[in-house]
Amino acid sequence: MNQVVRKKLLGAVGALLLALPAAAQRPDYATDSAQLHRRPVFQLDVRNSILNRNFVTLLGLKLGVEWRGRIRTGLGVYFLSSPIPTRQPLPIELPPATRTELRFRYVAGYGEYVLLRTRRWELNTQLQLGVGKSYTRYFVPAGPVLRSPKQVIWLAEPSVAGHMRLFRWFSLGTGLGWRQPIFVSELLQQELNGPVFYGRAKISLGDLYKTLRFKRRLFSQHGLRADN
């Protein structure tokens, strides 16, 4: 994806954020933990992207804390589920028929801010800052599998996401953003940057605990409908 498309995408994300007033959060959204100072949140974060013109998936697990129903912070770990071809130059000692693939993984700290919240829906903006390692694997014909030295990579991922609360303690959502490597070589930056679109499953541990503790119906819709 070229620089013009990238700037348009980031511009569209920024315009959306400016267009949504933070004051739109409703105080009556229905979770038991909504008015608590903080509560733990666990997320399975599956991020898809396009790297070197290949569709790839990054599997992530996140654990964080929600503050007063509006701000979330925490840590996540991400792994590339499948390798991708690389444009890194082939070492001169390896034969031209050698197949190469890029691998990377990283840990990220994140912050989320809730822009809009109702009983059922939520829209938020997120920024992730990550650090990890990247390396190249070389598959030599009729020979061993070699690996390049690992390189430290730094990543910034701004995004906008939304989710629907299916039950008081469980939500499904999706998001769109951009992954931008920083403090890396230009060639590696061109390989790793790109659009990010993802799905997530979110479990509110505080609400799940209260549901089980007070023996409420696990899949109840109470408090999520407008007539409750």
ROTIKOL-835231 format. One record per atom (N, C-alpha, C): residue in three letters; atom name; x, y, z; residue number from 0. Coordinates in steps of 0.02 Angstrom, whole numbers. Example, Ala and Ser with C-alpha at 12.3 -4.5 7.8 and 13.67 -1.06 7.14 Angstrom:
! ROTIKOL-835231
 type atom      u      v      w seq
  Ala    N    660   -284    390   0
  Ala   CA    615   -225    390   0
  Ala    C    660   -165    390   0
  Ser    N    642   -112    354   1
  Ser   CA    684    -53    357   1
  Ser    C    645      2    394   1
! end
This chain:
! ROTIKOL-835231
 type atom      u      v      w seq
  Met    N     43    -60      0   0
  Met   CA      0      0      0   0
  Met    C     45     62      0   0
  Asn    N     32    110    -48   1
  Asn   CA     76    167    -54   1
  Asn    C     62    220     -1   1
  Gln    N    104    271     -1   2
  Gln   CA    100    322     52   2
  Gln    C     37    363     47   2
  Val    N     12    375    -14   3
  Val   CA    -48    415    -23   3
  Val    C   -109    381      8   3
  Val    N   -115    314     -5   4
  Val   CA   -171    276     24   4
  Val    C   -166    276     99   4
  Arg    N   -106    267    125   5
  Arg   CA    -96    266    197   5
  Arg    C   -118    332    229   5
  Lys    N    -99    388    198   6
  Lys   CA   -118    453    226   6
  Lys    C   -193    463    224   6
  Lys    N   -226    439    171   7
  Lys   CA   -299    445    167   7
  Lys    C   -333    404    222   7
  Leu    N   -306    344    234   8
  Leu   CA   -335    301    286   8
  Leu    C   -328    333    355   8
  Leu    N   -268    359    370   9
  Leu   CA   -257    391    435   9
  Leu    C   -300    454    441   9
  Gly    N   -308    490    385  10
  Gly   CA   -349    550    386  10
  Gly    C   -421    534    399  10
  Ala    N   -446    479    369  11
  Ala   CA   -515    459    380  11
  Ala    C   -527    439    453  11
  Val    N   -478    403    482  12
  Val   CA   -484    383    552  12
  Val    C   -485    445    597  12
  Gly    N   -440    493    582  13
  Gly   CA   -439    554    622  13
  Gly    C   -502    594    617  13
  Ala    N   -531    599    556  14
  Ala   CA   -593    636    547  14
  Ala    C   -650    604    586  14
  Leu    N   -651    537    587  15
  Leu   CA   -704    502    624  15
  Leu    C   -699    517    698  15
  Leu    N   -638    517    724  16
  Leu   CA   -628    530    795  16
  Leu    C   -651    601    814  16
  Leu    N   -635    650    770  17
  Leu   CA   -655    718    784  17
  Leu    C   -730    729    779  17
  Ala    N   -762    688    738  18
  Ala   CA   -834    696    727  18
  Ala    C   -876    667    783  18
  Leu    N   -848    624    824  19
  Leu   CA   -886    592    877  19
  Leu    C   -872    624    944  19
  Pro    N   -919    658    974  20
  Pro   CA   -907    691   1039  20
  Pro    C   -898    641   1095  20
  Ala    N   -848    654   1135  21
  Ala   CA   -836    610   1192  21
  Ala    C   -893    612   1242  21
  Ala    N   -930    666   1242  22
  Ala   CA   -985    672   1290  22
  Ala    C  -1044    628   1273  22
  Ala    N  -1040    590   1219  23
  Ala   CA  -1097    549   1198  23
  Ala    C  -1105    487   1240  23
  Gln    N  -1060    472   1285  24
  Gln   CA  -1068    412   1326  24
  Gln    C  -1129    418   1370  24
  Arg    N  -1170    367   1370  25
  Arg   CA  -1230    367   1411  25
  Arg    C  -1215    336   1479  25
  Pro    N  -1242    365   1533  26
  Pro   CA  -1227    340   1600  26
  Pro    C  -1266    278   1618  26
  Asp    N  -1315    256   1575  27
  Asp   CA  -1359    202   1596  27
  Asp    C  -1343    136   1561  27
  Tyr    N  -1283    129   1533  28
  Tyr   CA  -1268     65   1501  28
  Tyr    C  -1267     12   1554  28
  Ala    N  -1286    -49   1535  29
  Ala   CA  -1304   -100   1585  29
  Ala    C  -1250   -150   1597  29
  Thr    N  -1204   -134   1639  30
  Thr   CA  -1159   -185   1667  30
  Thr    C  -1152   -170   1741  30
  Asp    N  -1149   -222   1781  31
  Asp   CA  -1144   -212   1853  31
  Asp    C  -1082   -173   1872  31
  Ser    N  -1028   -181   1831  32
  Ser   CA   -964   -151   1849  32
  Ser    C   -956    -81   1822  32
  Ala    N  -1007    -55   1788  33
  Ala   CA   -999      8   1752  33
  Ala    C   -977     65   1796  33
  Gln    N  -1002     68   1856  34
  Gln   CA   -988    125   1899  34
  Gln    C   -929    113   1946  34
  Leu    N   -897     55   1941  35
  Leu   CA   -840     42   1983  35
  Leu    C   -780     82   1959  35
  His    N   -733     94   2004  36
  His   CA   -674    132   1985  36
  His    C   -633     95   1933  36
  Arg    N   -627     28   1939  37
  Arg   CA   -590    -11   1890  37
  Arg    C   -615    -82   1890  37
  Arg    N   -603   -117   1834  38
  Arg   CA   -622   -187   1828  38
  Arg    C   -576   -221   1778  38
  Pro    N   -561   -285   1785  39
  Pro   CA   -517   -320   1738  39
  Pro    C   -554   -340   1675  39
  Val    N   -518   -340   1619  40
  Val   CA   -546   -359   1554  40
  Val    C   -497   -404   1518  40
  Phe    N   -523   -459   1490  41
  Phe   CA   -483   -506   1451  41
  Phe    C   -508   -508   1379  41
  Gln    N   -462   -507   1330  42
  Gln   CA   -482   -506   1260  42
  Gln    C   -441   -555   1219  42
  Leu    N   -476   -591   1174  43
  Leu   CA   -443   -627   1120  43
  Leu    C   -445   -581   1060  43
  Asp    N   -387   -558   1036  44
  Asp   CA   -381   -506    985  44
  Asp    C   -350   -536    922  44
  Val    N   -391   -550    872  45
  Val   CA   -367   -580    809  45
  Val    C   -361   -524    757  45
  Arg    N   -300   -507    739  46
  Arg   CA   -287   -451    694  46
  Arg    C   -266   -477    625  46
  Asn    N   -300   -452    574  47
  Asn   CA   -282   -469    505  47
  Asn    C   -248   -410    472  47
  Ser    N   -205   -424    424  48
  Ser   CA   -169   -371    391  48
  Ser    C   -146   -394    322  48
  Ile    N   -119   -347    284  49
  Ile   CA    -90   -362    219  49
  Ile    C    -16   -344    222  49
  Leu    N     27   -393    217  50
  Leu   CA     99   -383    218  50
  Leu    C    129   -412    155  50
  Asn    N    169   -371    120  51
  Asn   CA    199   -393     57  51
  Asn    C    147   -424     10  51
  Arg    N     89   -391      8  52
  Arg   CA     33   -412    -36  52
  Arg    C      6   -481    -17  52
  Asn    N     16   -501     45  53
  Asn   CA    -10   -564     70  53
  Asn    C    -57   -551    129  53
  Phe    N   -113   -587    131  54
  Phe   CA   -159   -582    187  54
  Phe    C   -132   -625    244  54
  Val    N   -123   -595    303  55
  Val   CA    -95   -630    360  55
  Val    C   -139   -618    421  55
  Thr    N   -131   -662    470  56
  Thr   CA   -168   -657    533  56
  Thr    C   -119   -656    592  56
  Leu    N   -130   -611    639  57
  Leu   CA    -92   -609    701  57
  Leu    C   -139   -627    758  57
  Leu    N   -119   -676    797  58
  Leu   CA   -159   -697    854  58
  Leu    C   -135   -662    916  58
  Gly    N   -181   -631    953  59
  Gly   CA   -161   -593   1011  59
  Gly    C   -205   -608   1072  59
  Leu    N   -174   -602   1131  60
  Leu   CA   -209   -608   1195  60
  Leu    C   -195   -544   1234  60
  Lys    N   -247   -514   1262  61
  Lys   CA   -239   -451   1298  61
  Lys    C   -272   -456   1367  61
  Leu    N   -239   -427   1415  62
  Leu   CA   -266   -422   1483  62
  Leu    C   -257   -351   1507  62
  Gly    N   -312   -320   1529  63
  Gly   CA   -307   -251   1549  63
  Gly    C   -356   -233   1604  63
  Val    N   -360   -168   1617  64
  Val   CA   -403   -141   1669  64
  Val    C   -444    -84   1638  64
  Glu    N   -509    -83   1654  65
  Glu   CA   -552    -29   1633  65
  Glu    C   -562     19   1691  65
  Trp    N   -555     84   1677  66
  Trp   CA   -560    136   1728  66
  Trp    C   -623    176   1717  66
  Arg    N   -670    172   1764  67
  Arg   CA   -732    210   1764  67
  Arg    C   -772    204   1699  67
  Gly    N   -767    147   1667  68
  Gly   CA   -808    134   1608  68
  Gly    C   -789    172   1546  68
  Arg    N   -732    207   1546  69
  Arg   CA   -714    248   1489  69
  Arg    C   -644    236   1463  69
  Ile    N   -597    223   1506  70
  Ile   CA   -527    214   1486  70
  Ile    C   -504    143   1502  70
  Arg    N   -469    112   1455  71
  Arg   CA   -441     45   1466  71
  Arg    C   -366     46   1450  71
  Thr    N   -328     13   1492  72
  Thr   CA   -256      6   1481  72
  Thr    C   -236    -67   1496  72
  Gly    N   -182    -89   1465  73
  Gly   CA   -160   -157   1477  73
  Gly    C   -104   -178   1431  73
  Leu    N    -92   -243   1429  74
  Leu   CA    -38   -273   1389  74
  Leu    C    -67   -328   1345  74
  Gly    N    -36   -338   1287  75
  Gly   CA    -54   -392   1242  75
  Gly    C      7   -423   1212  75
  Val    N      1   -485   1191  76
  Val   CA     55   -520   1156  76
  Val    C     28   -547   1090  76
  Tyr    N     67   -540   1036  77
  Tyr   CA     44   -557    969  77
  Tyr    C     95   -601    933  77
  Phe    N     68   -650    895  78
  Phe   CA    108   -696    856  78
  Phe    C     82   -699    785  78
  Leu    N    127   -700    737  79
  Leu   CA    108   -709    667  79
  Leu    C     89   -782    656  79
  Ser    N     26   -793    635  80
  Ser   CA      0   -862    630  80
  Ser    C     31   -900    572  80
  Ser    N     51   -865    520  81
  Ser   CA     81   -898    462  81
  Ser    C    136   -854    433  81
  Pro    N    189   -883    407  82
  Pro   CA    244   -843    380  82
  Pro    C    224   -808    315  82
  Ile    N    262   -756    298  83
  Ile   CA    250   -721    235  83
  Ile    C    315   -715    197  83
  Pro    N    313   -712    129  84
  Pro   CA    374   -702     90  84
  Pro    C    405   -634    108  84
  Thr    N    471   -631    105  85
  Thr   CA    506   -570    122  85
  Thr    C    543   -541     63  85
  Arg    N    552   -475     64  86
  Arg   CA    591   -441     13  86
  Arg    C    662   -426     36  86
  Gln    N    680   -451     95  87
  Gln   CA    748   -442    120  87
  Gln    C    798   -474     71  87
  Pro    N    855   -442     58  88
  Pro   CA    904   -471     11  88
  Pro    C    930   -538     35  88
  Leu    N    939   -583    -12  89
  Leu   CA    965   -650      4  89
  Leu    C   1040   -647     15  89
  Pro    N   1065   -676     70  90
  Pro   CA   1138   -677     80  90
  Pro    C   1174   -708     20  90
  Ile    N   1231   -679      2  91
  Ile   CA   1265   -700    -59  91
  Ile    C   1290   -772    -56  91
  Glu    N   1298   -800      4  92
  Glu   CA   1322   -869      9  92
  Glu    C   1268   -921     -2  92
  Leu    N   1205   -899     -7  93
  Leu   CA   1150   -946    -17  93
  Leu    C   1131   -949    -91  93
  Pro    N   1109  -1007   -115  94
  Pro   CA   1091  -1015   -186  94
  Pro    C   1029   -974   -203  94
  Pro    N   1022   -952   -266  95
  Pro   CA    964   -911   -286  95
  Pro    C    897   -945   -276  95
  Ala    N    894  -1010   -276  96
  Ala   CA    830  -1046   -269  96
  Ala    C    807  -1051   -196  96
  Thr    N    844  -1021   -150  97
  Thr   CA    826  -1024    -80  97
  Thr    C    760   -987    -68  97
  Arg    N    714  -1019    -33  98
  Arg   CA    650   -988    -16  98
  Arg    C    656   -953     52  98
  Thr    N    628   -893     56  99
  Thr   CA    633   -853    117  99
  Thr    C    564   -837    144  99
  Glu    N    560   -827    209 100
  Glu   CA    497   -806    240 100
  Glu    C    512   -763    301 100
  Leu    N    467   -716    314 101
  Leu   CA    475   -669    369 101
  Leu    C    434   -692    429 101
  Arg    N    463   -685    488 102
  Arg   CA    428   -700    550 102
  Arg    C    437   -642    599 102
  Phe    N    386   -630    640 103
  Phe   CA    394   -581    694 103
  Phe    C    341   -593    747 103
  Arg    N    355   -568    806 104
  Arg   CA    309   -570    864 104
  Arg    C    325   -509    907 104
  Tyr    N    276   -488    946 105
  Tyr   CA    288   -429    986 105
  Tyr    C    240   -426   1046 105
  Val    N    259   -385   1094 106
  Val   CA    219   -370   1153 106
  Val    C    199   -296   1148 106
  Ala    N    137   -281   1165 107
  Ala   CA    113   -212   1157 107
  Ala    C     76   -188   1219 107
  Gly    N     89   -126   1237 108
  Gly   CA     48    -92   1286 108
  Gly    C     -6    -53   1249 108
  Tyr    N    -65    -50   1276 109
  Tyr   CA   -119    -16   1239 109
  Tyr    C   -159     29   1285 109
  Gly    N   -191     77   1254 110
  Gly   CA   -238    121   1288 110
  Gly    C   -299    130   1244 110
  Glu    N   -358    127   1274 111
  Glu   CA   -422    136   1238 111
  Glu    C   -461    192   1272 111
  Tyr    N   -497    229   1231 112
  Tyr   CA   -542    280   1257 112
  Tyr    C   -610    270   1226 112
  Val    N   -662    265   1267 113
  Val   CA   -730    253   1243 113
  Val    C   -760    318   1219 113
  Leu    N   -779    320   1155 114
  Leu   CA   -809    379   1125 114
  Leu    C   -885    380   1132 114
  Leu    N   -915    321   1124 115
  Leu   CA   -987    316   1125 115
  Leu    C  -1007    250   1157 115
  Arg    N  -1056    252   1202 116
  Arg   CA  -1076    190   1236 116
  Arg    C  -1151    191   1250 116
  Thr    N  -1184    136   1233 117
  Thr   CA  -1255    127   1249 117
  Thr    C  -1262     61   1286 117
  Arg    N  -1324     40   1297 118
  Arg   CA  -1335    -24   1330 118
  Arg    C  -1304    -82   1290 118
  Arg    N  -1308    -77   1224 119
  Arg   CA  -1288   -133   1182 119
  Arg    C  -1223   -121   1143 119
  Trp    N  -1211    -59   1123 120
  Trp   CA  -1156    -44   1078 120
  Trp    C  -1103     -1   1110 120
  Glu    N  -1042     -5   1080 121
  Glu   CA   -987     37   1103 121
  Glu    C   -941     53   1045 121
  Leu    N   -916    115   1043 122
  Leu   CA   -866    136    994 122
  Leu    C   -808    167   1031 122
  Asn    N   -747    146   1015 123
  Asn   CA   -689    172   1050 123
  Asn    C   -630    181   1004 123
  Thr    N   -582    220   1026 124
  Thr   CA   -519    229    990 124
  Thr    C   -463    198   1031 124
  Gln    N   -412    172    997 125
  Gln   CA   -359    135   1032 125
  Gln    C   -291    151   1002 125
  Leu    N   -241    151   1044 126
  Leu   CA   -171    158   1021 126
  Leu    C   -130    103   1055 126
  Gln    N    -95     64   1014 127
  Gln   CA    -49     13   1040 127
  Gln    C     23     32   1022 127
  Leu    N     68     24   1070 128
  Leu   CA    139     34   1060 128
  Leu    C    174    -31   1079 128
  Gly    N    208    -61   1030 129
  Gly   CA    236   -128   1041 129
  Gly    C    310   -131   1027 129
  Val    N    341   -183   1054 130
  Val   CA    411   -198   1041 130
  Val    C    417   -273   1034 130
  Gly    N    458   -295    986 131
  Gly   CA    465   -367    974 131
  Gly    C    527   -383    934 131
  Lys    N    526   -443    905 132
  Lys   CA    583   -467    866 132
  Lys    C    558   -491    797 132
  Ser    N    600   -479    747 133
  Ser   CA    587   -501    679 133
  Ser    C    648   -537    653 133
  Tyr    N    636   -589    612 134
  Tyr   CA    692   -625    581 134
  Tyr    C    668   -658    517 134
  Thr    N    716   -681    477 135
  Thr   CA    702   -714    414 135
  Thr    C    726   -786    416 135
  Arg    N    686   -831    390 136
  Arg   CA    705   -902    385 136
  Arg    C    722   -917    312 136
  Tyr    N    776   -956    302 137
  Tyr   CA    799   -973    235 137
  Tyr    C    793  -1049    225 137
  Phe    N    756  -1068    174 138
  Phe   CA    747  -1139    158 138
  Phe    C    791  -1155     98 138
  Val    N    849  -1182    112 139
  Val   CA    898  -1198     60 139
  Val    C    877  -1262     25 139
  Pro    N    876  -1264    -42 140
  Pro   CA    858  -1327    -77 140
  Pro    C    905  -1384    -57 140
  Ala    N    875  -1439    -36 141
  Ala   CA    913  -1498    -16 141
  Ala    C    964  -1481     39 141
  Gly    N    946  -1434     81 142
  Gly   CA    992  -1413    133 142
  Gly    C    956  -1396    197 142
  Pro    N    991  -1367    245 143
  Pro   CA    960  -1351    310 143
  Pro    C    917  -1288    307 143
  Val    N    876  -1278    358 144
  Val   CA    838  -1216    366 144
  Val    C    878  -1169    410 144
  Leu    N    896  -1112    383 145
  Leu   CA    937  -1063    419 145
  Leu    C    895  -1004    442 145
  Arg    N    922   -966    488 146
  Arg   CA    885   -909    514 146
  Arg    C    932   -849    522 146
  Ser    N    908   -791    504 147
  Ser   CA    947   -730    511 147
  Ser    C    948   -707    583 147
  Pro    N    996   -663    601 148
  Pro   CA    994   -635    669 148
  Pro    C    929   -597    681 148
  Lys    N    905   -599    743 149
  Lys   CA    842   -564    759 149
  Lys    C    854   -489    762 149
  Gln    N    804   -452    739 150
  Gln   CA    805   -379    741 150
  Gln    C    750   -354    788 150
  Val    N    766   -303    827 151
  Val   CA    716   -272    870 151
  Val    C    671   -228    827 151
  Ile    N    606   -234    836 152
  Ile   CA    558   -192    800 152
  Ile    C    514   -155    850 152
  Trp    N    496    -94    832 153
  Trp   CA    450    -53    871 153
  Trp    C    390    -38    827 153
  Leu    N    330    -42    855 154
  Leu   CA    269    -35    815 154
  Leu    C    220     13    850 154
  Ala    N    186     53    809 155
  Ala   CA    131     95    833 155
  Ala    C     69     77    792 155
  Glu    N     13     66    827 156
  Glu   CA    -49     45    793 156
  Glu    C   -109     86    819 156
  Pro    N   -125    142    785 157
  Pro   CA   -188    177    802 157
  Pro    C   -246    143    767 157
  Ser    N   -304    141    799 158
  Ser   CA   -362    109    769 158
  Ser    C   -426    135    800 158
  Val    N   -482    121    766 159
  Val   CA   -549    134    791 159
  Val    C   -586     67    792 159
  Ala    N   -622     53    846 160
  Ala   CA   -655    -12    853 160
  Ala    C   -724     -3    883 160
  Gly    N   -766    -52    871 161
  Gly   CA   -833    -54    901 161
  Gly    C   -851   -125    919 161
  His    N   -897   -133    967 162
  His   CA   -919   -200    984 162
  His    C   -992   -199   1006 162
  Met    N  -1022   -258   1002 163
  Met   CA  -1091   -268   1023 163
  Met    C  -1092   -314   1083 163
  Arg    N  -1127   -294   1135 164
  Arg   CA  -1131   -334   1196 164
  Arg    C  -1186   -387   1187 164
  Leu    N  -1166   -450   1181 165
  Leu   CA  -1214   -504   1173 165
  Leu    C  -1246   -524   1239 165
  Phe    N  -1205   -525   1291 166
  Phe   CA  -1228   -538   1359 166
  Phe    C  -1196   -486   1405 166
  Arg    N  -1216   -485   1467 167
  Arg   CA  -1190   -434   1513 167
  Arg    C  -1114   -439   1520 167
  Trp    N  -1087   -498   1510 168
  Trp   CA  -1015   -510   1522 168
  Trp    C   -976   -525   1459 168
  Phe    N  -1008   -529   1400 169
  Phe   CA   -974   -551   1339 169
  Phe    C   -994   -507   1280 169
  Ser    N   -942   -487   1240 170
  Ser   CA   -953   -444   1182 170
  Ser    C   -912   -470   1122 170
  Leu    N   -937   -454   1062 171
  Leu   CA   -901   -467   1000 171
  Leu    C   -894   -401    963 171
  Gly    N   -834   -391    932 172
  Gly   CA   -824   -327    898 172
  Gly    C   -775   -332    841 172
  Thr    N   -763   -275    810 173
  Thr   CA   -717   -270    754 173
  Thr    C   -685   -201    754 173
  Gly    N   -630   -194    716 174
  Gly   CA   -596   -130    714 174
  Gly    C   -554   -122    651 174
  Leu    N   -530    -60    640 175
  Leu   CA   -490    -43    582 175
  Leu    C   -436      6    603 175
  Gly    N   -375     -5    579 176
  Gly   CA   -320     40    597 176
  Gly    C   -261     33    550 176
  Trp    N   -203     54    574 177
  Trp   CA   -142     54    534 177
  Trp    C    -83     34    578 177
  Arg    N    -40    -11    555 178
  Arg   CA     20    -31    591 178
  Arg    C     80      4    560 178
  Gln    N    117     41    601 179
  Gln   CA    174     80    577 179
  Gln    C    237     62    617 179
  Pro    N    286     27    585 180
  Pro   CA    349     15    619 180
  Pro    C    389     80    628 180
  Ile    N    425     85    682 181
  Ile   CA    467    143    695 181
  Ile    C    536    120    719 181
  Phe    N    586    161    707 182
  Phe   CA    655    146    727 182
  Phe    C    681     82    694 182
  Val    N    661     68    632 183
  Val   CA    685     10    595 183
  Val    C    709     33    527 183
  Ser    N    742    -11    490 184
  Ser   CA    766      6    424 184
  Ser    C    708     20    377 184
  Glu    N    721     58    324 185
  Glu   CA    668     75    277 185
  Glu    C    638     14    244 185
  Leu    N    680    -35    226 186
  Leu   CA    655    -95    194 186
  Leu    C    610   -135    240 186
  Leu    N    631   -143    303 187
  Leu   CA    589   -180    351 187
  Leu    C    525   -142    366 187
  Gln    N    529    -76    366 188
  Gln   CA    469    -35    377 188
  Gln    C    419    -47    321 188
  Gln    N    443    -50    259 189
  Gln   CA    398    -62    202 189
  Gln    C    366   -131    206 189
  Glu    N    400   -179    236 190
  Glu   CA    373   -246    241 190
  Glu    C    320   -252    295 190
  Leu    N    330   -217    351 191
  Leu   CA    287   -227    409 191
  Leu    C    229   -178    414 191
  Asn    N    233   -120    381 192
  Asn   CA    177    -74    388 192
  Asn    C    118    -96    345 192
  Gly    N     59    -72    363 193
  Gly   CA      0    -91    324 193
  Gly    C    -64    -83    363 193
  Pro    N   -121    -90    330 194
  Pro   CA   -186    -85    365 194
  Pro    C   -196   -143    412 194
  Val    N   -233   -131    464 195
  Val   CA   -250   -182    513 195
  Val    C   -326   -184    520 195
  Phe    N   -356   -242    513 196
  Phe   CA   -427   -250    525 196
  Phe    C   -436   -313    566 196
  Tyr    N   -476   -308    617 197
  Tyr   CA   -476   -362    666 197
  Tyr    C   -545   -375    696 197
  Gly    N   -551   -435    725 198
  Gly   CA   -608   -454    764 198
  Gly    C   -586   -468    835 198
  Arg    N   -631   -461    882 199
  Arg   CA   -612   -473    951 199
  Arg    C   -671   -502    990 199
  Ala    N   -654   -543   1037 200
  Ala   CA   -703   -570   1085 200
  Ala    C   -682   -544   1154 200
  Lys    N   -726   -511   1188 201
  Lys   CA   -710   -478   1251 201
  Lys    C   -751   -507   1308 201
  Ile    N   -716   -524   1362 202
  Ile   CA   -749   -549   1422 202
  Ile    C   -736   -499   1479 202
  Ser    N   -790   -474   1507 203
  Ser   CA   -785   -431   1566 203
  Ser    C   -783   -476   1627 203
  Leu    N   -723   -484   1656 204
  Leu   CA   -715   -530   1712 204
  Leu    C   -755   -509   1773 204
  Gly    N   -762   -443   1783 205
  Gly   CA   -801   -420   1840 205
  Gly    C   -874   -438   1834 205
  Asp    N   -903   -428   1775 206
  Asp   CA   -974   -445   1765 206
  Asp    C   -985   -520   1765 206
  Leu    N   -937   -558   1738 207
  Leu   CA   -944   -631   1739 207
  Leu    C   -942   -657   1811 207
  Tyr    N   -898   -629   1851 208
  Tyr   CA   -893   -649   1921 208
  Tyr    C   -959   -636   1958 208
  Lys    N   -988   -577   1947 209
  Lys   CA  -1050   -561   1982 209
  Lys    C  -1108   -603   1957 209
  Thr    N  -1108   -619   1891 210
  Thr   CA  -1160   -663   1864 210
  Thr    C  -1158   -731   1898 210
  Leu    N  -1098   -759   1905 211
  Leu   CA  -1091   -825   1936 211
  Leu    C  -1103   -821   2012 211
  Arg    N  -1079   -768   2042 212
  Arg   CA  -1085   -762   2115 212
  Arg    C  -1158   -758   2137 212
  Phe    N  -1197   -718   2101 213
  Phe   CA  -1267   -708   2121 213
  Phe    C  -1315   -755   2084 213
  Lys    N  -1286   -806   2050 214
  Lys   CA  -1324   -859   2017 214
  Lys    C  -1376   -832   1968 214
  Arg    N  -1355   -783   1929 215
  Arg   CA  -1398   -757   1877 215
  Arg    C  -1393   -801   1815 215
  Arg    N  -1441   -793   1771 216
  Arg   CA  -1439   -830   1708 216
  Arg    C  -1379   -807   1667 216
  Leu    N  -1338   -856   1646 217
  Leu   CA  -1275   -840   1613 217
  Leu    C  -1286   -803   1547 217
  Phe    N  -1339   -821   1510 218
  Phe   CA  -1350   -792   1444 218
  Phe    C  -1411   -745   1444 218
  Ser    N  -1424   -714   1500 219
  Ser   CA  -1481   -669   1507 219
  Ser    C  -1470   -605   1466 219
  Gln    N  -1525   -578   1440 220
  Gln   CA  -1524   -514   1405 220
  Gln    C  -1549   -457   1450 220
  His    N  -1559   -472   1514 221
  His   CA  -1585   -421   1559 221
  His    C  -1535   -363   1565 221
  Gly    N  -1561   -302   1558 222
  Gly   CA  -1520   -243   1563 222
  Gly    C  -1491   -220   1497 222
  Leu    N  -1499   -260   1444 223
  Leu   CA  -1472   -242   1379 223
  Leu    C  -1525   -215   1331 223
  Arg    N  -1587   -231   1346 224
  Arg   CA  -1642   -207   1304 224
  Arg    C  -1665   -138   1328 224
  Ala    N  -1693   -100   1282 225
  Ala   CA  -1714    -32   1299 225
  Ala    C  -1772    -31   1348 225
  Asp    N  -1811    -85   1352 226
  Asp   CA  -1868    -86   1397 226
  Asp    C  -1852   -111   1467 226
  Asn    N  -1787   -127   1482 227
  Asn   CA  -1768   -152   1548 227
  Asn    C  -1760    -93   1597 227
! end
